[in-house]
């Protein structure tokens, strides 16, 4: 009895498999490029969104650190009956006596006073601007500075002189300070001494015309009574710089210290929390853009599946010839599956590079620290490979099921 030996099909090395998979891509370069483009766009969108999000949040956190997270505010709230409350005249002095308080400044909103570029502006066009009396040490406490001109001093704080917040100056069309420049404030002329830079931690300052307490008292009648004696005031918001290690303790007692008789009528806040919340809000938009990136990836996957199906139809003779020469169904299946994965991988790499470049360019233009998270580019490439595998699976199975006889009929 004779024994007939059977020879197992040769196994392809990784290098041979890669070269074989690249045949279809190299022979149809334009079609392959267009298919990979969809993957590249989706991956680039994902990498850019995550990179720009991380970079912008890092920039915002750096800005918060620069401005300081130890600024607290105590402002007038409401009474139990819903009426506007009032801070006591001595609130800033009492707060300044707290052991962990480093600096205290305050402003007082002058009710009924508006500011206009000239008396010819209709009174209803207030521009949502306020007039506020301000203590002379306000700027360092709220971490802002003068952009044009000069700040109030002991002399100008008693005269009809104002310094405009950044938003107030913009809305009135004033971008520089020159001698004799005036604005119509409280039904009379006030000279403009300066324009402030934006106050990130005190937005009310930006939309205000700031004057001295003495000037508010003399020219606008902003007066309070203390022990029966008229004094300028009262404050409406007190800005407090606390010891960095004891911000929480100061925040807990700030309302009670500002108004011992009605602590519930004092609104206490930490302005840096608003900036942190803004970073979280920006993250909500990232979800939308990530969704668009996923849509682009799905479209790219459809393109890859399409080109692979067409490739199988066009290369039936090649499949038949390889099967006739001994290639197994598994090898045929792996050839086309590898080709789809390679096509998607090329798109993924290009997308990662494009997304990283977009992040670097835009983040640098904004002065942010450039951050491209590892999960962004690793996830982008992994997503591309997964999509390539899913998109190429059906065409690969279809190619492996072609019989050599049927496939060779097209030769």
WOJOGI-V638506 format. One record per residue. N is the residue number from 1. RES is the residue in three letters. PHI is phi in whole degrees, 0 to 359 (NA if undefined). NEAR is the number of other C-alpha atoms within 10 Angstrom. Layout:
# WOJOGI-V638506
N,RES,PHI,NEAR
N,RES,PHI,NEAR
This chain:
# WOJOGI-V638506
1,UNK,NA,3
2,UNK,267,4
3,UNK,251,5
4,UNK,266,6
5,UNK,281,6
6,UNK,247,6
7,UNK,257,6
8,UNK,290,7
9,UNK,298,10
10,UNK,295,10
11,UNK,271,11
12,UNK,276,11
13,UNK,288,9
14,UNK,299,9
15,UNK,296,9
16,UNK,295,11
17,UNK,296,16
18,UNK,294,15
19,UNK,296,15
20,UNK,295,17
21,UNK,291,21
22,UNK,278,18
23,UNK,300,12
24,UNK,296,20
25,UNK,290,18
26,UNK,290,12
27,UNK,277,10
28,UNK,226,12
29,UNK,296,11
30,UNK,295,11
31,UNK,296,15
32,UNK,295,22
33,UNK,296,15
34,UNK,294,16
35,UNK,291,24
36,UNK,291,28
37,UNK,298,24
38,UNK,299,25
39,UNK,296,38
40,UNK,298,32
41,UNK,296,24
42,UNK,297,30
43,UNK,294,35
44,UNK,300,31
45,UNK,297,27
46,UNK,295,28
47,UNK,296,33
48,UNK,294,29
49,UNK,297,26
50,UNK,294,27
51,UNK,293,27
52,UNK,292,26
53,UNK,298,22
54,UNK,295,22
55,UNK,292,25
56,UNK,292,22
57,UNK,292,21
58,UNK,295,17
59,UNK,295,18
60,UNK,292,17
61,UNK,295,16
62,UNK,294,14
63,UNK,294,15
64,UNK,298,18
65,UNK,297,12
66,UNK,293,10
67,UNK,285,18
68,UNK,99,17
69,UNK,261,17
70,UNK,257,22
71,UNK,270,25
72,UNK,240,24
73,UNK,232,25
74,UNK,238,28
75,UNK,234,23
76,UNK,293,23
77,UNK,250,20
78,UNK,231,14
79,UNK,278,14
80,UNK,299,10
81,UNK,272,7
82,UNK,88,8
83,UNK,275,10
84,UNK,290,11
85,UNK,276,18
86,UNK,221,19
87,UNK,285,24
88,UNK,297,19
89,UNK,303,19
90,UNK,270,14
91,UNK,304,23
92,UNK,301,22
93,UNK,294,13
94,UNK,295,15
95,UNK,297,25
96,UNK,297,19
97,UNK,277,12
98,UNK,295,14
99,UNK,296,11
100,UNK,262,17
101,UNK,267,18
102,UNK,263,15
103,UNK,217,18
104,UNK,222,23
105,UNK,225,23
106,UNK,205,25
107,UNK,227,26
108,UNK,229,25
109,UNK,285,22
110,UNK,272,25
111,UNK,294,11
112,UNK,83,9
113,UNK,261,17
114,UNK,237,22
115,UNK,231,28
116,UNK,227,24
117,UNK,293,16
118,UNK,203,15
119,UNK,291,14
120,UNK,279,8
121,UNK,286,12
122,UNK,303,9
123,UNK,298,11
124,UNK,287,8
125,UNK,273,11
126,UNK,283,15
127,UNK,67,15
128,UNK,57,12
129,UNK,263,23
130,UNK,248,22
131,UNK,245,25
132,UNK,228,28
133,UNK,281,28
134,UNK,225,27
135,UNK,287,21
136,UNK,289,18
137,UNK,264,15
138,UNK,296,21
139,UNK,300,18
140,UNK,295,12
141,UNK,291,19
142,UNK,267,26
143,UNK,60,17
144,UNK,225,18
145,UNK,209,16
146,UNK,277,17
147,UNK,271,17
148,UNK,221,17
149,UNK,77,15
150,UNK,216,15
151,UNK,270,25
152,UNK,295,22
153,UNK,229,12
154,UNK,299,10
155,UNK,275,10
156,UNK,290,17
157,UNK,290,22
158,UNK,258,18
159,UNK,248,19
160,UNK,288,21
161,UNK,231,24
162,UNK,226,29
163,UNK,241,27
164,UNK,267,29
165,UNK,292,26
166,UNK,302,23
167,UNK,291,24
168,UNK,299,24
169,UNK,296,22
170,UNK,296,14
171,UNK,291,16
172,UNK,267,17
173,UNK,72,10
174,UNK,250,17
175,UNK,242,13
176,UNK,208,13
177,UNK,245,18
178,UNK,226,12
179,UNK,303,9
180,UNK,84,9
181,UNK,291,14
182,UNK,225,20
183,UNK,228,22
184,UNK,269,17
185,UNK,233,23
186,UNK,60,17
187,UNK,68,15
188,UNK,203,14
189,UNK,279,19
190,UNK,236,21
191,UNK,281,20
192,UNK,268,26
193,UNK,268,22
194,UNK,190,25
195,UNK,232,29
196,UNK,271,24
197,UNK,286,19
198,UNK,304,19
199,UNK,257,20
200,UNK,300,19
201,UNK,267,25
202,UNK,217,17
203,UNK,297,15
204,UNK,297,17
205,UNK,295,29
206,UNK,300,24
207,UNK,261,24
208,UNK,235,25
209,UNK,259,29
210,UNK,261,31
211,UNK,227,31
212,UNK,285,28
213,UNK,298,27
214,UNK,295,24
215,UNK,293,20
216,UNK,297,28
217,UNK,292,19
218,UNK,286,15
219,UNK,261,16
220,UNK,240,19
221,UNK,68,13
222,UNK,276,23
223,UNK,229,18
224,UNK,238,17
225,UNK,250,12
226,UNK,233,14
227,UNK,55,7
228,UNK,81,7
229,UNK,255,8
230,UNK,286,12
231,UNK,222,16
232,UNK,296,21
233,UNK,140,26
234,UNK,267,24
235,UNK,287,28
236,UNK,249,23
237,UNK,218,25
238,UNK,247,23
239,UNK,260,24
240,UNK,233,27
241,UNK,261,23
242,UNK,258,24
243,UNK,301,17
244,UNK,304,14
245,UNK,273,9
246,UNK,227,13
247,UNK,298,19
248,UNK,298,15
249,UNK,295,12
250,UNK,292,21
251,UNK,298,20
252,UNK,293,11
253,UNK,255,15
254,UNK,294,25
255,UNK,297,24
256,UNK,295,17
257,UNK,288,22
258,UNK,294,27
259,UNK,217,22
260,UNK,302,16
261,UNK,278,10
262,UNK,208,15
263,UNK,297,17
264,UNK,292,17
265,UNK,268,24
266,UNK,246,26
267,UNK,267,15
268,UNK,249,22
269,UNK,212,17
270,UNK,238,19
271,UNK,304,21
272,UNK,296,22
273,UNK,298,13
274,UNK,293,13
275,UNK,292,17
276,UNK,296,14
277,UNK,296,11
278,UNK,295,13
279,UNK,298,18
280,UNK,294,12
281,UNK,294,11
282,UNK,296,13
283,UNK,296,16
284,UNK,295,10
285,UNK,290,13
286,UNK,298,16
287,UNK,300,13
288,UNK,298,12
289,UNK,291,16
290,UNK,297,19
291,UNK,299,15
292,UNK,295,15
293,UNK,296,23
294,UNK,295,19
295,UNK,300,14
296,UNK,297,22
297,UNK,295,28
298,UNK,297,17
299,UNK,299,17
300,UNK,297,28
301,UNK,297,26
302,UNK,298,20
303,UNK,296,20
304,UNK,294,30
305,UNK,300,24
306,UNK,297,15
307,UNK,292,21
308,UNK,288,27
309,UNK,297,18
310,UNK,297,11
311,UNK,298,17
312,UNK,298,20
313,UNK,295,15
314,UNK,285,12
315,UNK,249,16
316,UNK,298,21
317,UNK,295,19
318,UNK,297,16
319,UNK,296,23
320,UNK,298,25
321,UNK,295,17
322,UNK,294,18
323,UNK,295,21
324,UNK,295,15
325,UNK,274,10
326,UNK,113,14
327,UNK,291,18
328,UNK,276,16
329,UNK,300,19
330,UNK,298,12
331,UNK,292,20
332,UNK,296,22
333,UNK,299,20
334,UNK,293,21
335,UNK,299,22
336,UNK,283,29
337,UNK,294,25
338,UNK,295,24
339,UNK,295,26
340,UNK,294,32
341,UNK,294,23
342,UNK,296,21
343,UNK,298,27
344,UNK,291,34
345,UNK,297,24
346,UNK,300,20
347,UNK,298,30
348,UNK,296,32
349,UNK,296,21
350,UNK,298,20
351,UNK,297,29
352,UNK,298,28
353,UNK,297,18
354,UNK,295,19
355,UNK,295,29
356,UNK,295,25
357,UNK,297,17
358,UNK,299,19
359,UNK,296,25
360,UNK,298,20
361,UNK,295,12
362,UNK,289,16
363,UNK,298,21
364,UNK,294,13
365,UNK,293,9
366,UNK,267,12
367,UNK,77,11
368,UNK,272,20
369,UNK,288,17
370,UNK,283,21
371,UNK,228,19
372,UNK,245,23
373,UNK,303,17
374,UNK,301,12
375,UNK,295,13
376,UNK,290,21
377,UNK,281,25
378,UNK,294,15
379,UNK,296,17
380,UNK,297,27
381,UNK,292,25
382,UNK,298,17
383,UNK,296,20
384,UNK,297,30
385,UNK,296,23
386,UNK,297,16
387,UNK,295,24
388,UNK,298,29
389,UNK,294,23
390,UNK,292,18
391,UNK,290,26
392,UNK,268,30
393,UNK,296,21
394,UNK,296,17
395,UNK,300,23
396,UNK,295,27
397,UNK,296,17
398,UNK,296,16
399,UNK,294,27
400,UNK,291,24
401,UNK,273,12
402,UNK,290,18
403,UNK,282,15
404,UNK,303,21
405,UNK,298,13
406,UNK,295,11
407,UNK,291,21
408,UNK,286,18
409,UNK,297,10
410,UNK,272,12
411,UNK,286,10
